[in-house]
Amino acid sequence: MRKVALITDGWRRLFTYAWPAGILQRIKERDEEVNLYIFNSTGNWSRDAGYNRAEYNIFNLPDLSEFDGIILELNNISSPAVLAEVIHKAKQSHLPVVSIANELEDFYYVGIDNYSAMKQVIAHMHEVHNCKKFWLLVGADSNYESSCRLQGMLDYAKEHKIKIDKNDIWYGSFDYKSGLEGYRHLWDTHKELPDAIICINDNVAVAVCEAAAQMGFTAPKDFRITGFDNFDKAGFYTPSITTVGHIREEAAYKGMDILLKIWAGESVPRYNFTNTEMLWQESCGCGKGSSRDARAHLKDQIMYSVESEEFDEEVLSMEAEMMQCNTVEEMMYCIPQCIPSLKCDAMYLVLDDHLNAYKKETEKSIHLDATPSDEGFSLHGYPRQMQMTFAYERDQRLDLDRQEVDGIFPTFDYPKPGQDFFVPAVTFRRAYRWLCSYP
């Protein structure tokens, strides 16, 4: 049974389901003897540096030499040191490594051609709509995808003698807030609108439209605007946003296909591009509104809301019961009620055995009005041997008798192919504050 490690950082606290979906689709199509192990953090979400460090520590858990291939999606990692360390460990493994949406030295690239796609966008605005003055709202200059998209626009502008200087460019991020800040900054700089505003994605484009509307401006009447990614908001917003469509699952699908070809001894090019689609819509003066099924979209949103509320209620109930627990073992009896909503076949909780000593020290500290010491816990990496405190398989909780876990394998090896194992971090401060505060 071959094993693939997917190392990825969430978009803030959100997990990108497209990556495992595409990988598993290719595995199951070929009926390959492969299982997927996902090491995911949300290390770019909190403003608590300690929390983020603990989240990123999950990347130190796997011994990559135990795998057969690695797929990386690292665009959201906010720490340059963490990024460099993950890349270094992947190189040191001497395994085939595929990087999704980020060109990394010595690794295979899979994803869209950001440079060519954004070059087509600015070409359309210039050649079809005769736009000559542009604002560009892009991501951080350190972001690979943003840098490629920006370079495509700047090269086109240079080739066609269009003036774009540094005062026409806003370096922000990919979220809605960045669009608001970018628009206000560029407006304060210029005091008049350009012919067109090209945005790094649809989030930013919608934000720009909202900020402009507060000043009485609308697209495409007063300016033309484009986004990227073809999010739902692009099609359902008024005006519908001109954007670039691509399917994220295709990148992960092709990434898995690359590994299969390498294992089979086939030659694989370093760059492997997935498809994009130009969607010229109302915001640039093309199209007649969204062709999407608004009623189907509304139904999906309603059902998502219902399912989210049910899940939140189960979590609240579980938390209330856990607050009454005195030990980790007692807490473990509260978890199963929430597992059905997670739609997983099994769940395991593996903890540093030093927690038991910490609990006793905490109880003493409460009486002595002192702060317990963190000494003994691993801050970088994990103890080689830990305790499986909780295990749930096939709708029942297992009696473990403090099973010891030495590394990931063979404990989490699985004989049936096409399975995925999600391995997130349980961070120390957040997970055990309940236990220490409510003895």
N, C-alpha and C positions, 0 to 999 in steps of 0.2 A: 504494500500500500504506500503510494507516494504521498508526501505531505507538502502543502504550500502555505507559506506564511504571508498574510496580508497585514502590512503595517500602515496604519492610517490615523490621522487626527481628525476629529469631528469639526464641523462648522459651528464653532462655539459649543453649545451643548447638544447639537443635532448630529446624528449619525447618518452617513451617506449610504443608504441601502443599495444604491446602484452598483457599487463595487462587488459585494458578494453575490448579488443577483446575476450579474453578467458572468462572473467566474463560474458559479455553479451551473448556469445554463450550458456553458460549453462543456463542462465535465460530464453532465448528464446526457447531453447530445451524443457524445462519443462513448458513453458508458465506460469511462476511464476509472482505473483504480486509484482515485485521488481524493483526499480530504483537505478541507480548508480550515486554517486556524487564523482567526482575526484578532490582532492586538490593537485595540483602539483606545485613544485617550481623548479627553476634552481639556487639554492643557492650555488652550488659548481662551478659555471662557472666563474664569474667575480673575479678580484683581488681587487675590491672595496668592502671593508668590509661592508660599509653602504648599498650598493646595495644588497649584499648577505643577510644581516640581514633583509632587507625589503622583499626579496623573501621568506625567511624562515618564515616570519610573517604570511604567508597564512595558516600555520598549526595551528595558533591560532584562525582562523575564525570559524570553525565549533564547535558547542556545541555537543559533541559526544553522549550525553545522548538522543539526538533527533533521533538517528539512531538505527537500529536493529542489525547491525553487522559491523565489521571493517576489512579491508584488508590492510596490511602494506607492502610496499616494500621500505626499508630504507637503502639499501646498499650504495647508492651514497651520503648520507648526510655527509658533510665534517666537521660539527661542533659537537663535542661530547656533548655540552650542549643542542643543538637542538635535537639531537637524544634521549638524556635522557628525555627531556621534552615530546617529542611525545610519548615515551614508557610509561611514567608516566601517561599521560592523557588517554591513551588507557586502562591502567590497572584500573584507577579510574572510567572509564565508566561502569565497571562490565558487559560489553557486550562480546559476543564471538569474539575473535580476531584471525585472521590468518596472519601469517608472511610468505611472499614469500622469499625464498632463504636466510633466516637468522634465526638462532635459537635464539629465545628470550624467556626469562623465563616467564612461565605462558601462553604463546600463542601457538597455533597450528602451526606446521611447514609444509610448502609445498614447494617442489622443488626437485632437483636431489640429489642423494647421492654423493656429491663431493669427499668424502674420498675414497669410493670404486672405483669410476670411475678413479681417478688418480692413485690409486694403481694398477689397471689393465693396465694403460699406462706404468708405469715403469716396471711392470712385463713383458710386451711384449718386451720392449727394452732389458731387461736383458736375458730373457729366449729364445726369438726367434732370436734376433740379437747379443746376447753375449756382450752387453754393460756393462762395469764395472766402467767407470769413467763418472760422470754426472755433468752438471751445471744445476741449477734450477733457473729460472727467474720467481718470483712469485709477487703477489701484496703486499700491505701494510700488516704488521703483525697484524693490527687491523681489517682487512677485514675478515668476517666470511668465505666466500667461499674460499678465498685464503688460509686461515689457515687450513681448512679441507683438501684441495688438497695437501698442503705441508705436513701435518701430515701423510696422506696416503703414500706419497713417502718415508718419513723418517722411518715410521714403516716397510715398505717393505724392505728398505735398511738395517735396523737393523736385521730383521728376516733372511736376506740372507748374512749378514756380508759384505755389500757393504759400503765402507767408503765415507760418505758425511759430510764435515765439514762446518763451517760457511763461509769459503772463497769460497765455491762452490755455495753459495746462494746469489741471488740479490733480495732485497726487493724494488720493484718499484710500478708500477700501472698497469692498464689494457690497456694503450694506446701505440701507435706506438713508440712514443719518448722514453718511458721507455725501450722498447726492444733495441733501439740503445744504450742508456746509459748503460744498463745492460751488453750487449755484450762487449762494450769497457772496462768497469770496470773489468769484469772477464778475458778478454784477457790481460789487463795490469797486472792483478794479477798473471796469470798462464803462459802467453807467449806461450801457446800451447792449441790446441782444445781438448775437452773431446771426449769420444765415442758418447755421446748423450747430447743434450740440450733439457730439458723439460720446456715448457713455460706455463704461466698461461692462455693464450688464443691465438687466431690466430693473433690478431694484433701484439702482442709481437713476435710471431714466424716469421712472415713475416719480421718484422724489423730486427731481428737477421740474417735472410738469406741475407737481403740487406747489412747489415754492414759487414758480413763475405765475401760477394761477392766483396766488395771494397778491400779486402785483398787477393783476388784470391781463396777463398774457396767456395765450393758448397756442398749442401746436395743432395743425401746421400753419395756422393763420399768421402768427407773429414770428415763429421760428420753426425749424424742423429738428426732429430729435430721433436718435436711434439707441437701441439697447443691445443686449447680447444674451444668449442662452435659451431664449424662448420659454421662460417661466410662464406659469399660468397667468400671472399679472400682466404679461405683455399682451396676451390675446383678449383678456376680459376688461382691461382698463379702457377708459374713454379719454383720448383716442387710443385705438389699438396701437401698440408700439412696434415699429419696424425693428426687427431683431434677427439674430442668427440662431437657427435651430440646430441642435445636435443631441444625440442620445447617449447619455453617460454610460449606460450599460454596455454599449458597443465597445468602449475603451477597455473595460474590464474583461469582456468577452474575448476581445482580440489579445489582451494581455495573457489570458490563460492559454489561448491558442498558440501564442509564441512559445510558452513553456513546453507545451505538448510537442511542438515541432523540434525544439532543441533536444528534448529527451529522445526523439526519434532519429536524431542525427541529421536533421534537415538544416539547410542554411537559412538564416533569418536576417533581414536588413535591420540596421540599427533604428531607423525611423519608420514608424508604422502609423499612418494617419487614418483616422475615422472620418466619416462623412459629415458635412455641414450643409445646411439649407438656408438660403437667403429668403427672408419673409418680409417683403415690402408692404407695409401696412399704412394706416391712416396718419401716423405721427410724422411721416416724411412726405405726405401728400399722395401716397399710393393707396390702393385698396379701398374697400367700402365697408370696413368693419370686420369684426372677428367672424371667422367661419366655424368657430368652435360651438359645441352644443352647450349652451348656458344652463339648460335644465339639468343635464347630466352632471355638469360641474357642481351645481348647487346641491344636487342629491349627494354627491361625494362629500361635499363640505358638511352637510347635515349629519351624515353617518359618521364622519370622522369626529365631529363634535360629540355625538352620542357615545361613541366608543371611548373617547378621551375622558369624558365625565365618569363613565363607569370605572375606568381604570384608576382615575384619581380617587374615587371613593374607596376602592379596595386598598390603595396605598395609604390613605388616611386612616382607615380601620386598622391596617397592619401596624402603622406607626404608633397608634394609640395603645395597642396591645404590647408593643415592644418597649414602650416607656415604662411598663410595669415589671419588666424583666430585670433580674439581678445578675444573670450570667449570660455569656454568649450562647451557651447551650440552650437556655430557656428562650432566647431570642429566635433560635432556629426553628422552634415550633410554630412561630407566627408567620414565617415566610410562605409556606405552601399555599395559603389562601390567595396569594397574589400571582402565583406561577401560571395558572391557566390563562390569564390575560396576556402574559408574555409570549404565549404560543410557542413554548420551547418544550422539547422532549425530556430534557434533563437540566438540572442546575446543581452547581457545586460551589461551595465557599471554602477557600483555602486561606488560612491565616498564619501569621507569625506566632509561634507558640509562646513568645515572650509576652504576649498580651495577658496571659494569666498572671504573670508576675507583676505586670503593670497594674492590673486591676487591684491586686492586694496592696500595692504601694499607694494607689489612689485612695483606697479606703482608709489607710493609716494617715495619709496627708490631710484628709478632710478633718480628722479629729485634731491634728496638730497644726491646722491652718497653714499648710505648706503646699508647695507645688511639686507634684511628682516628676521624676526625672525621665526624659525620653531616652536615656542611655540604654543601649541594648537593642534598639530598633534599627533596622537597615534603612539608611537614607538614600543610598545609591545601590540599586540592585535588590535582590531578595535573598533570604537565607536559602541555602541549597535544600534543606529539609524543613518542611512546614507541615501543619496539621490540617487535614480535611475535616472541617468542623461540621459541615452540612452537605448532604447529598440527596438529590431527589431524582428518581428515575421511574419512568413508566407509571406515573400517577401515584407514587408512594415515596415516603421518606425512608431512607435506608438507615439501618443501625450500623454505625461506623466503628464505635469503640475507639475513637481518636486515631483514625487511620493516618499514617505518616506518608507524606508525598515527597518524593525525591526527584525534582525536576518535573517537566511536563509529561514526558514519556517514561515508562509505558502506561502510566495511570490514565492518560487521556488519549491513548491510541484507540482506534475504533475499526473493527473488521469490515464494516459496511461502507462502501464508497459513496461519494457525493454528499457527505455530511459536512456541516460547518460548525465550528466551535468559536463562540464569541468570548474573548478574554479581556474584560475591562479591569481597571484598578479599583480597589476599595481603599480609599484614602484614610489615613490614620485619624486625623483630627475630626473629620466629619462622622466617620463610622462609629467611633468609640466615645464621642462626647455624650451620646445617649447613655451608654453603659456607665460612664463615670459620674454623670450628673444626676442619675436617677437610680441610686443603689437600692 
